[in-house]
Protein backbone atom coordinates (compact mmCIF):
# COMPACT_ATOMS: atom_id res chain seq x y z
CA UNK A 1 0.00 0.00 0.00
CA UNK A 2 1.50 3.38 -1.01
CA UNK A 3 1.85 6.34 1.34
CA UNK A 4 -1.22 8.23 0.13
CA UNK A 5 -3.50 5.19 0.40
CA UNK A 6 -2.17 4.46 3.90
CA UNK A 7 -2.97 8.03 5.00
CA UNK A 8 -6.47 7.68 3.54
CA UNK A 9 -6.98 4.38 5.33
CA UNK A 10 -5.92 5.77 8.73
CA UNK A 11 -7.98 8.94 8.31
CA UNK A 12 -11.07 6.99 7.23
CA UNK A 13 -10.80 4.85 10.38
CA UNK A 14 -10.74 8.03 12.46
CA UNK A 15 -13.65 9.46 10.48
CA UNK A 16 -15.74 6.38 11.19
CA UNK A 17 -15.04 6.63 14.92
CA UNK A 18 -15.83 10.36 14.89
CA UNK A 19 -19.13 9.88 13.07
CA UNK A 20 -20.26 7.24 15.58
CA UNK A 21 -19.28 9.47 18.51
CA UNK A 22 -20.95 12.56 17.05
CA UNK A 23 -24.30 10.75 16.89
CA UNK A 24 -23.91 9.04 20.26
CA UNK A 25 -22.74 12.18 22.10
CA UNK A 26 -25.49 14.41 20.78
CA UNK A 27 -28.13 11.83 21.73
CA UNK A 28 -26.52 11.28 25.15
CA UNK A 29 -26.17 15.02 25.75
CA UNK A 30 -29.77 15.72 24.78
CA UNK A 31 -31.46 12.82 26.56
CA UNK A 32 -28.89 12.83 29.41
CA UNK A 33 -29.40 16.57 30.04
CA UNK A 34 -25.68 17.40 29.88
CA UNK A 35 -24.36 20.66 28.45
CA UNK A 36 -20.81 19.36 28.80
CA UNK A 37 -21.65 16.32 26.68
CA UNK A 38 -23.26 18.45 23.97
CA UNK A 39 -20.11 20.62 23.96
CA UNK A 40 -18.08 17.43 23.65
CA UNK A 41 -20.27 16.39 20.72
CA UNK A 42 -19.52 19.70 18.99
CA UNK A 43 -15.84 18.94 19.48
CA UNK A 44 -16.35 15.60 17.76
CA UNK A 45 -18.04 17.41 14.86
CA UNK A 46 -14.86 19.46 14.45
CA UNK A 47 -12.87 16.20 14.49
CA UNK A 48 -15.01 14.81 11.70
CA UNK A 49 -14.66 18.03 9.68
CA UNK A 50 -10.87 18.06 10.02
CA UNK A 51 -10.74 14.44 8.85
CA UNK A 52 -12.31 15.66 5.62
CA UNK A 53 -9.73 18.47 5.43
CA UNK A 54 -6.88 15.97 5.81
CA UNK A 55 -8.31 13.69 3.12
CA UNK A 56 -8.63 16.59 0.68
CA UNK A 57 -5.31 18.31 1.34
CA UNK A 58 -3.15 15.18 1.57
CA UNK A 59 -4.24 14.20 -1.94
CA UNK A 60 -3.27 17.64 -3.23
CA UNK A 61 0.04 17.71 -1.31
CA UNK A 62 1.15 14.42 -2.89
CA UNK A 63 0.75 15.76 -6.43
CA UNK A 64 4.07 16.03 -8.32
CA UNK A 65 5.61 19.40 -9.12
CA UNK A 66 4.24 21.22 -12.12
CA UNK A 67 4.82 24.43 -14.06
CA UNK A 68 3.34 26.65 -11.34
CA UNK A 69 4.66 24.64 -8.35
CA UNK A 70 8.38 23.97 -8.88
CA UNK A 71 8.75 22.62 -5.34
CA UNK A 72 5.65 20.44 -5.47
CA UNK A 73 2.46 20.86 -3.44
CA UNK A 74 3.72 19.92 0.03
CA UNK A 75 2.68 23.25 1.55
CA UNK A 76 -0.96 22.23 1.15
CA UNK A 77 -0.39 19.69 3.94
CA UNK A 78 1.05 22.49 6.10
CA UNK A 79 -2.05 24.53 5.32
CA UNK A 80 -4.21 21.58 6.39
CA UNK A 81 -2.33 21.42 9.71
CA UNK A 82 -2.94 25.14 10.25
CA UNK A 83 -6.65 24.84 9.43
CA UNK A 84 -6.97 22.01 11.96
CA UNK A 85 -5.39 24.30 14.57
CA UNK A 86 -7.85 27.07 13.69
CA UNK A 87 -10.80 24.65 13.95
CA UNK A 88 -9.61 23.43 17.34
CA UNK A 89 -9.16 26.96 18.64
CA UNK A 90 -12.63 28.02 17.49
CA UNK A 91 -14.22 24.98 19.13
CA UNK A 92 -12.30 25.60 22.37
CA UNK A 93 -13.43 29.22 22.56
CA UNK A 94 -17.05 28.20 21.94
CA UNK A 95 -16.94 25.57 24.68
CA UNK A 96 -15.32 28.02 27.11
CA UNK A 97 -17.88 30.78 26.49
CA UNK A 98 -20.81 28.38 26.82
CA UNK A 99 -19.49 27.10 30.15
CA UNK A 100 -18.94 30.58 31.52
CA UNK A 101 -22.51 31.61 30.61
CA UNK A 102 -23.97 28.62 32.45
CA UNK A 103 -21.87 29.28 35.56
CA UNK A 104 -22.99 32.92 35.58
CA UNK A 105 -26.60 31.79 35.31
CA UNK A 106 -26.08 29.35 38.21
CA UNK A 107 -24.47 32.10 40.30
CA UNK A 108 -27.53 34.26 39.66
CA UNK A 109 -29.76 31.61 41.14
CA UNK A 110 -30.83 29.73 38.05
CA UNK A 111 -31.14 25.97 38.63
CA UNK A 112 -29.08 23.77 36.32
CA UNK A 113 -30.40 20.41 35.17
CA UNK A 114 -28.54 17.48 36.70
CA UNK A 115 -27.02 15.20 34.01
CA UNK A 116 -27.96 11.51 33.84
CA UNK A 117 -25.95 8.28 33.61
CA UNK A 118 -26.36 8.06 29.84
CA UNK A 119 -24.12 11.13 29.46
CA UNK A 120 -21.49 9.57 31.73
CA UNK A 121 -21.44 6.34 29.72
CA UNK A 122 -21.01 8.38 26.54
CA UNK A 123 -18.00 10.16 28.05
CA UNK A 124 -16.38 6.88 29.06
CA UNK A 125 -16.94 5.39 25.59
CA UNK A 126 -15.46 8.49 23.98
CA UNK A 127 -12.34 8.37 26.18
CA UNK A 128 -11.58 4.78 25.22
CA UNK A 129 -12.35 5.07 21.49
CA UNK A 130 -10.56 8.38 20.96
CA UNK A 131 -7.43 7.35 22.88
CA UNK A 132 -7.19 4.19 20.78
CA UNK A 133 -7.70 6.23 17.61
CA UNK A 134 -5.02 8.71 18.73
CA UNK A 135 -2.46 5.97 19.34
CA UNK A 136 -3.20 4.35 15.98
CA UNK A 137 -3.04 7.64 14.05
CA UNK A 138 0.06 9.07 15.75
CA UNK A 139 2.01 5.84 15.15
CA UNK A 140 1.10 5.80 11.45
CA UNK A 141 1.72 9.55 11.13
CA UNK A 142 5.28 9.19 12.46
CA UNK A 143 6.00 6.25 10.17
CA UNK A 144 4.72 8.19 7.14
CA UNK A 145 6.22 11.50 8.37
CA UNK A 146 2.87 13.21 7.74
CA UNK A 147 2.46 16.49 9.65
CA UNK A 148 -1.24 16.68 8.83
CA UNK A 149 -1.83 13.14 10.12
CA UNK A 150 0.11 13.85 13.32
CA UNK A 151 -1.91 17.04 13.80
CA UNK A 152 -5.10 15.07 13.28
CA UNK A 153 -3.91 12.49 15.83
CA UNK A 154 -3.60 15.27 18.41
CA UNK A 155 -7.11 16.31 17.51
CA UNK A 156 -8.20 12.78 18.49
CA UNK A 157 -6.22 13.06 21.74
CA UNK A 158 -7.81 16.44 22.49
CA UNK A 159 -11.23 14.81 22.14
CA UNK A 160 -10.18 12.10 24.60
CA UNK A 161 -8.99 14.79 27.04
CA UNK A 162 -12.21 16.66 26.45
CA UNK A 163 -14.19 13.57 27.37
CA UNK A 164 -12.12 13.04 30.53
CA UNK A 165 -13.01 16.53 31.73
CA UNK A 166 -16.59 16.00 30.65
CA UNK A 167 -16.77 12.66 32.46
CA UNK A 168 -15.40 14.15 35.69
CA UNK A 169 -17.93 16.99 35.58
CA UNK A 170 -20.86 14.74 34.74
CA UNK A 171 -19.84 12.11 37.29
CA UNK A 172 -19.41 14.70 40.02
CA UNK A 173 -22.78 16.28 39.24
CA UNK A 174 -24.48 12.87 39.37
CA UNK A 175 -22.78 11.56 42.50
CA UNK A 176 -22.93 14.79 44.54
CA UNK A 177 -26.50 15.70 43.70
CA UNK A 178 -28.42 18.42 41.89
CA UNK A 179 -26.85 21.28 43.86
CA UNK A 180 -23.52 20.33 42.23
CA UNK A 181 -24.87 20.35 38.68
CA UNK A 182 -22.59 23.34 38.10
CA UNK A 183 -19.70 20.86 37.81
CA UNK A 184 -21.01 20.07 34.32
CA UNK A 185 -20.27 23.55 32.83
CA UNK A 186 -17.09 23.85 34.94
CA UNK A 187 -15.88 20.69 33.21
CA UNK A 188 -16.60 22.23 29.83
CA UNK A 189 -14.43 25.27 30.69
CA UNK A 190 -11.51 23.05 31.73
CA UNK A 191 -11.91 21.13 28.48
CA UNK A 192 -11.86 24.38 26.51
CA UNK A 193 -8.60 25.46 28.13
CA UNK A 194 -6.93 22.12 27.33
CA UNK A 195 -8.01 22.31 23.71
CA UNK A 196 -6.72 25.88 23.39
CA UNK A 197 -3.25 24.69 24.42
CA UNK A 198 -3.22 21.98 21.74
CA UNK A 199 -4.58 24.31 19.06
CA UNK A 200 -2.01 27.04 19.77
CA UNK A 201 0.80 24.50 19.40
CA UNK A 202 -0.58 23.28 16.08
CA UNK A 203 -1.03 26.85 14.84
CA UNK A 204 2.53 27.74 15.83
CA UNK A 205 3.96 24.74 13.97
CA UNK A 206 1.85 25.44 10.90
CA UNK A 207 2.71 29.15 10.80
CA UNK A 208 6.42 28.45 11.31
CA UNK A 209 6.41 26.25 8.23
CA UNK A 210 4.34 28.66 6.15
CA UNK A 211 6.84 31.40 7.11
CA UNK A 212 9.72 29.18 5.88
CA UNK A 213 11.29 28.54 9.29
CA UNK A 214 14.59 26.67 9.07
CA UNK A 215 14.91 23.08 10.22
CA UNK A 216 16.09 22.56 13.84
CA UNK A 217 19.81 23.11 14.55
CA UNK A 218 20.30 19.42 15.27
CA UNK A 219 19.12 18.49 11.76
CA UNK A 220 21.18 21.25 10.11
CA UNK A 221 24.27 20.06 12.00
CA UNK A 222 23.59 16.54 10.78
CA UNK A 223 23.27 17.80 7.17
CA UNK A 224 26.67 19.53 7.43
CA UNK A 225 28.25 16.33 8.80
CA UNK A 226 26.77 14.25 5.98
CA UNK A 227 28.11 16.65 3.33
CA UNK A 228 31.54 16.81 5.02
CA UNK A 229 31.75 12.99 5.12
CA UNK A 230 32.23 12.83 1.32
CA UNK A 231 35.99 12.71 0.54
CA UNK A 232 37.26 15.85 -1.14
CA UNK A 233 34.39 18.05 0.07
CA UNK A 234 35.43 21.03 2.19
CA UNK A 235 33.57 23.57 4.28
CA UNK A 236 29.87 23.12 3.48
CA UNK A 237 28.40 26.60 4.05
CA UNK A 238 25.49 28.95 3.28
CA UNK A 239 23.13 26.17 4.32
CA UNK A 240 19.44 26.97 3.76
CA UNK A 241 16.72 24.57 4.91
CA UNK A 242 12.94 24.45 5.25
CA UNK A 243 10.04 22.05 5.24
CA UNK A 244 7.72 21.55 2.30
CA UNK A 245 4.86 19.61 3.86
CA UNK A 246 6.38 16.34 5.03
CA UNK A 247 9.53 16.83 2.95
CA UNK A 248 12.77 18.74 3.47
CA UNK A 249 14.35 21.29 1.14
CA UNK A 250 18.13 21.61 1.50
CA UNK A 251 20.42 24.06 -0.30
CA UNK A 252 24.14 24.59 0.38
CA UNK A 253 27.52 25.60 -1.03
CA UNK A 254 30.58 23.32 -0.92
CA UNK A 255 34.27 23.77 -1.74
CA UNK A 256 36.06 21.37 -4.08
CA UNK A 257 39.56 21.39 -5.49
CA UNK A 258 39.89 23.66 -8.51
CA UNK A 259 41.93 20.94 -10.20
CA UNK A 260 39.03 18.50 -10.04
CA UNK A 261 37.36 17.70 -13.37
CA UNK A 262 33.75 18.68 -13.99
CA UNK A 263 32.73 15.02 -13.95
CA UNK A 264 34.46 14.44 -10.60
CA UNK A 265 32.86 17.55 -9.11
CA UNK A 266 29.47 16.40 -10.35
CA UNK A 267 30.02 12.97 -8.79
CA UNK A 268 30.86 14.55 -5.41
CA UNK A 269 27.73 16.67 -5.52
CA UNK A 270 25.62 13.65 -6.55
CA UNK A 271 27.07 11.60 -3.68
CA UNK A 272 26.03 14.27 -1.16
CA UNK A 273 22.56 14.36 -2.70
CA UNK A 274 22.31 10.55 -2.52
CA UNK A 275 23.32 10.49 1.15
CA UNK A 276 20.87 13.25 2.07
CA UNK A 277 17.98 11.55 0.28
CA UNK A 278 18.93 8.25 1.89
CA UNK A 279 18.72 9.94 5.29
CA UNK A 280 15.69 12.22 4.83
CA UNK A 281 13.66 10.56 2.07
CA UNK A 282 13.82 10.20 -1.69
CA UNK A 283 11.61 13.28 -2.23
CA UNK A 284 14.02 15.59 -0.39
CA UNK A 285 14.84 18.66 -2.47
CA UNK A 286 18.64 19.08 -2.65
CA UNK A 287 20.50 21.90 -4.43
CA UNK A 288 24.30 22.15 -4.17
CA UNK A 289 26.45 25.01 -5.44
CA UNK A 290 30.09 24.11 -6.08
CA UNK A 291 32.94 26.59 -5.50
CA UNK A 292 36.68 26.12 -6.15
CA UNK A 293 38.74 25.53 -3.00
CA UNK A 294 41.37 28.05 -4.11
CA UNK A 295 38.87 30.94 -3.86
CA UNK A 296 38.71 32.98 -0.66
CA UNK A 297 37.11 30.81 1.97
CA UNK A 298 33.65 32.14 2.91
CA UNK A 299 32.40 32.19 6.46
CA UNK A 300 31.01 28.89 7.67
CA UNK A 301 27.30 28.33 8.23
N, C-alpha and C positions, 0 to 999 in steps of 0.2 A: 504494500500500500504506500503510495507516494505521500509527501509531506502535506500537500493541500488536502487530500482525502482524509488523512489522519486528523487534521485540524477540524474538518467538517464533522467527522465521526464523534470526536470528543465534545464539540460544541452542541451537536444534536442531542447527545446524551444529557447534557446540562439543560438544554431547552425543554426536553421531555419532563425532567424533574421539576423545573420551574413552572411549567404549565400545570402539572398536577398540584403543586403547592399553592399556586395562585387561586385555583378553584377551591381547594380545601380550606385555605386560610380565610378567604372572603366568607365562605359559608360558616366556618367556625366563629369568625369575628362577629358576624351578623346574628346568628342564632345563639352564640355564647356570650353576647352582650359585652364584647371586649374592644375598646378603642385601640389598645395596643396591638391586638391581633389584626385589626383592619389596617393599621399603619404598617405592620409587618407584611401584610398581603400586598400593599402598594409597593413595598420594597421588592417583593418578588416579581411584580409587574415590571419594574425597572430592570431586574435580572433578565427576564424574558426578552425585553426590548434590546438590551445590550448583546444578548446572544445573536439576535438578528443582525446587529451592527457588525459583530465579529465575522459572521458568515459572509456578509456582503463585502467588507473591506479586505478580508484575507484573500478572497478570490482576486480582487483588483491588485493587491500588493504583490501577488505572485506572477503577475503578467510580466513578460520580458520587456527589456528597454525598447523604446521606439523613437521615432524622429523627434517627438516633443518631450521625451523623458529619457535622456541619455544615461541616467543613473538608475533606470528602472522605476518601479512604482512602490518601493518599500515604505515611503513616507505615509502612504495611505494607512498602513498598519499602525504607525505612530499616531495618526489622526484618530483612528478607531480607539486607541488607548486613551487619548485625551477626551474623546466624547464619552467614554465610559466613566471617566473621572467626573465630568460635568454632570452626567446623569445621577451618579451617586451623591454628589454634593447637593443637587436640587432635591433629591428624595430626603436626604438628611435634614435639610432646612425645613421642609414641609412637615416631617415627623416632629421635629423640635417645636415648631410653632404650634402645632395641634396640641401637643402635650402641655405646653405652657398655658394655652387658653383653657384647657380643662382644669388645670390646677387653680387658676385664677377663679374660675366658676365655683370650684369646691370651696376655696377660701372665702368666697362671698356667700356661702351658705347653701349653694345648690347641691342636691344629693346626686352622687354618681352611681350608676348602675353597677352592681357587683357582677364580675364575670363568672362564667360557669365552667365546669370541668371540660367541656368540649373544646374550649379555647386553649386550655392547658395541654390537652392531648395534641392539639394541632402544633403548639409550640415545640413539644418534645419530638414530634415526627419531623418537623422542619430542621431542628438541630442535628438530628442523626443523618437525614438525607443530604442536607447541604454540606455538612462536614465531609461526608464520603465523596460528594461531588467535587468539593474543593481539592481533596487529596488526589483524586484521579486527574483532575484538570491541571493542577500545578505540576504534577510529575510529568505529564505528557508535554506541557508547555516548556519545561526545562529541557527535555529531550529534543524537542523540535526548535528550541531557541526562539519561540514566538512570544513577543512582548504583549501582543493583544490577548493571547490565550492566558498568559500569566496574569494579566490585569483582570481578565474575566474570572480567573480562579479566585482572586482576592474578592471579587464581587460575590462569589458563592460563599466565601468565608465570612464576609460582612453580613450576609443574610443569616448565617449560623449564629454569629455573635448577636445579631438583632433578635433572633429567636430566644437566645439565652436570657437577654434582658427582659424580653417579653414574658418568657416563662416565669422568671422570678417575680415580676410584677403581678402577673395573673395568679400565680400560686399564693403569693402573700395576701392578695386581696381576697382569695377564696378561704384560706386557712384562718386569717385573722378577723374575718367578718366584714359586713357592709361598711362599717365606719372607716375601714382601711382600703376602700375601693380606689382611693387616690393613688395607691401604689401602681395601678394600671397606667395612668398617664405619666407618672414619674419614670416608669420603666421605658416608656417611649422616648422621653427626653434623653435618658442615658444611651439608648440605642442610637439616637440621632447624633450625639457627640462622637460615639465610636465610629460611625459611618463617615462623619466629616473628616476624621483623622485619616482614614483609608483613602478617601477621595482626594484630599489635598496631596497626599504622597503620589497618587497616580497622575494628578494634574502636573505636579512638579516634574516627574519623569517625562511625561509627554511633551511639556513645554521646553524642557532642556534639549530634547532631541529635535524638536521643530526649530529651535534656535541654534542648531548645529553645535551643540556642546561637544567638546572633545571627549574621547574615551578616557577612562580612569588612568591615573599615572601608572598603576601597576601593569596595565595592558600595554601602554605606550613604551614602558621600560622593556617589556617582553618583546615587543616589535623590534626595538633597537638591537636587542641581544640576538634575535633571529637573523637580522640583516648582517650584523657584525660577524656571525658564525660562518659566513661564506668566505672561503679563502680569497684573499686579494681585495676584499671590500674594506674600505677605510672610512671612518667617521660618518656614519649615517646621520643626517641633520635635516633641519627644516621639516620635521615630521608634522604632518597634518592628519588628523583622524576625526571620524564622526560615525554615527550610526545612520543607516538607511533602512528603517524598519528593523528586521531581525538580522541584517547584514552589516558588515563593517566596510568603511571606505578608508583606505590608507594611501597616503602620498608622502614621498620622501626624496631627498637628494643623497647620493652616495659618491664617494671618491674612488676612482680606479686609476691605475697606472696609465700615464699618457702613451706609453709604449705598447699598450695592449691593443690588439686588433679589434675592429668593430664587431666581428663575430664573437670573440672572447668576451668583450664587454656585454654584448647582448646575452650571452650564456649566463654570465654572472647575475645580470638583472633578472633573467628568467628563473634562475635558481632561487633567488630571494622570493620572487612571486610564488613559486611552487611551494616553498616552505611556509609562507604566510597563509596560502589557501589551504594547505594541509592542516594548519593549526586552527584557522578561524572559519573554514568552510569554503567550498569551491566557488561560491558566488561572491566572495570577498572582492571588492574593487581595489586593485593595486596599481599605482602609477609611480614609476621610479625615474628620476632625472639623474643622468650620469654626468659627473664632472671630472676633469683630469686631476690627478693627484698633485701635479706640479704647480697648479694654480694656488693662489693664496688661500690658505685654509680658512673656511668660514667658521663662525661660532657654532658650537655644538647645540643641538636641541636640548 
